[in-house]
Amino acid sequence: MDETPKGPKKRITCFLVDRRHPGFTVRDGSRSVSHPGYKNCVLEFSDCRLPAGQVLGEVDGGFAVMNDWLYATRLTVAAFCVGRARRCFEMAVAYAAQRKQFGQPIAGFQGVSFQVADMATEIDASDLLTLMGAWRLDTGLPLNREIASAKVHASEMLARVKDTTLQIFGGKGLMDDFPIKRFWRDARVERIWDGTSEIQRHIISREIFRPLGA
Ligand SMILES: Cc1cc2nc3c(=O)[nH]c(=O)nc-3n(C[C@H](O)[C@H](O)[C@H](O)COP(=O)(O)OP(=O)(O)OC[C@H]3O[C@@H](n4cnc5c(N)ncnc54)[C@H](O)[C@@H]3O)c2cc1C
């Protein structure tokens, strides 16, 4: 077993398990506030024995399998966040241009228009980070840090864009008349699944300090 400064390196193995395999049960999990249509399941294993042919990848090589999968899903989360932020942004811009208060469109108030400017800038920054991660994936370049940066930036950007959009819609943003409250609610999970924002920051800072032995 390889030694690391924190003790023996843990090794895991991935398996493909058939749904009806003895010792494996899938039961319904709790519903989440974000994406309530998404069905969460709890996977339970009890004395579940599998033949060697069900190993996914190499024995003890589970981290490599999971990392390949997580690169793709984290990049997908980042891309989803960018797309959903753009949809929200377009709605915020259209609403700000037509909603009149104090005799003028609210877009004419700098308090609103500067929020729109910040949203545009943040969305583009997330978009470019996501494209850079995708390009590194395609070209086979190291991408641990870049994909973590894209995921944390895009998911946190989405939270700000949803919140700002809701603010621009005022009270209507919280009502059923518009989908804004659903967008806002659904955005929350993006900072949690596929590795929380803290875990992405852990990956980024580890990649920065590891070459320095710190
Ligand atoms: C709706 C929904 C669907 C999901 N679907 C899937 C799925 O399909 N497949 C799947 O595998 N998982 C899925 N998950 C699980 C999700 O990936 C985990 O919830 C997420 O990775 C966080 O793990 P945890 O909930 O165990 O939190 P914990 O790991 O217990 O973390 C709790 C808090 O501690 C912080 N923390 C933990 N460790 C550290 C550290 N080292 N440094 C700093 N902070 C730390 C976290 O950032 C977080 O704030 C889903 C979750 C939700 C809500």
The ligand as a Tripos MOL2 file, in Angstrom:
@<TRIPOS>MOLECULE
LIG
   53    58     1     0     0
SMALL
NO_CHARGES

@<TRIPOS>ATOM
      1 C1        -30.6440   16.6250   -5.1610 C.3       1 LIG1
      2 C2        -29.3580   15.8770   -4.9780 C.ar      1 LIG1
      3 C3        -29.0130   14.8930   -5.8960 C.ar      1 LIG1
      4 C4        -27.8080   14.2060   -5.7790 C.ar      1 LIG1
      5 N1        -27.5010   13.2870   -6.7360 N.ar      1 LIG1
      6 C5        -26.3580   12.5950   -6.6360 C.ar      1 LIG1
      7 C6        -26.0000   11.6170   -7.6120 C.ar      1 LIG1
      8 O1        -26.7180   11.4010   -8.5930 O.2       1 LIG1
      9 N2        -24.8650   10.9090   -7.4440 N.ar      1 LIG1
     10 C7        -24.0430   11.1280   -6.3960 C.ar      1 LIG1
     11 O2        -23.0050   10.4680   -6.2910 O.2       1 LIG1
     12 N3        -24.3290   12.0640   -5.4550 N.ar      1 LIG1
     13 C8        -25.4610   12.7970   -5.5500 C.ar      1 LIG1
     14 N4        -25.7680   13.7520   -4.6070 N.ar      1 LIG1
     15 C9        -24.8880   13.8870   -3.4430 C.3       1 LIG1
     16 C10       -23.9950   15.0970   -3.5190 C.3       1 LIG1
     17 O3        -22.9680   14.8720   -4.4620 O.3       1 LIG1
     18 C11       -23.4640   15.3430   -2.0870 C.3       1 LIG1
     19 O4        -24.5440   15.8440   -1.3130 O.3       1 LIG1
     20 C12       -22.3080   16.3230   -2.0990 C.3       1 LIG1
     21 O5        -21.1710   15.7640   -2.7240 O.3       1 LIG1
     22 C13       -21.9030   16.7440   -0.6740 C.3       1 LIG1
     23 O6        -21.7040   15.6210    0.1290 O.3       1 LIG1
     24 P1        -22.4800   15.5080    1.5070 P.3       1 LIG1
     25 O7        -23.9210   15.8330    1.2980 O.co2     1 LIG1
     26 O8        -22.1390   14.1780    2.0780 O.co2     1 LIG1
     27 O9        -21.8940   16.6800    2.4050 O.3       1 LIG1
     28 P2        -20.6400   16.5750    3.3810 P.3       1 LIG1
     29 O10       -19.4750   15.9380    2.6830 O.co2     1 LIG1
     30 O11       -21.0850   16.0130    4.6750 O.co2     1 LIG1
     31 O12       -20.3030   18.1170    3.5630 O.3       1 LIG1
     32 C14       -20.9990   18.9510    4.4870 C.3       1 LIG1
     33 C15       -20.3140   20.3090    4.4910 C.3       1 LIG1
     34 O13       -18.9350   20.1840    4.8780 O.3       1 LIG1
     35 C16       -18.0920   20.7050    3.8700 C.3       1 LIG1
     36 N5        -16.8870   19.9110    3.7550 N.ar      1 LIG1
     37 C17       -16.7940   18.5440    3.7130 C.ar      1 LIG1
     38 N6        -15.5290   18.1610    3.5520 N.ar      1 LIG1
     39 C18       -14.7830   19.3010    3.4930 C.ar      1 LIG1
     40 C19       -13.3860   19.5760    3.3280 C.ar      1 LIG1
     41 N7        -12.4780   18.5980    3.1640 N.pl3     1 LIG1
     42 N8        -12.9950   20.8670    3.2990 N.ar      1 LIG1
     43 C20       -13.8990   21.8740    3.4540 C.ar      1 LIG1
     44 N9        -15.2340   21.6730    3.6110 N.ar      1 LIG1
     45 C21       -15.6560   20.4050    3.6240 C.ar      1 LIG1
     46 C22       -18.9090   20.6240    2.5810 C.3       1 LIG1
     47 O14       -18.4360   21.5490    1.6230 O.3       1 LIG1
     48 C23       -20.3030   20.9710    3.0960 C.3       1 LIG1
     49 O15       -20.4340   22.3640    3.2200 O.3       1 LIG1
     50 C24       -26.9430   14.4770   -4.6980 C.ar      1 LIG1
     51 C25       -27.2870   15.4760   -3.7720 C.ar      1 LIG1
     52 C26       -28.4710   16.1780   -3.9130 C.ar      1 LIG1
     53 C27       -28.8120   17.2660   -2.9140 C.3       1 LIG1
@<TRIPOS>BOND
     1     1     2 1
     2     2     3 ar
     3     2    52 ar
     4     3     4 ar
     5     4     5 ar
     6     4    50 ar
     7     5     6 ar
     8     6     7 ar
     9     6    13 1
    10     7     8 2
    11     7     9 ar
    12     9    10 ar
    13    10    11 2
    14    10    12 ar
    15    12    13 ar
    16    13    14 ar
    17    14    15 1
    18    14    50 ar
    19    15    16 1
    20    16    17 1
    21    16    18 1
    22    18    19 1
    23    18    20 1
    24    20    21 1
    25    20    22 1
    26    22    23 1
    27    23    24 1
    28    24    25 2
    29    24    26 1
    30    24    27 1
    31    27    28 1
    32    28    29 2
    33    28    30 1
    34    28    31 1
    35    31    32 1
    36    32    33 1
    37    33    34 1
    38    33    48 1
    39    34    35 1
    40    35    36 1
    41    35    46 1
    42    36    37 ar
    43    36    45 ar
    44    37    38 ar
    45    38    39 ar
    46    39    40 ar
    47    39    45 ar
    48    40    41 1
    49    40    42 ar
    50    42    43 ar
    51    43    44 ar
    52    44    45 ar
    53    46    47 1
    54    46    48 1
    55    48    49 1
    56    50    51 ar
    57    51    52 ar
    58    52    53 1
@<TRIPOS>SUBSTRUCTURE
     1 LIG1         1 GROUP 0 **** ****
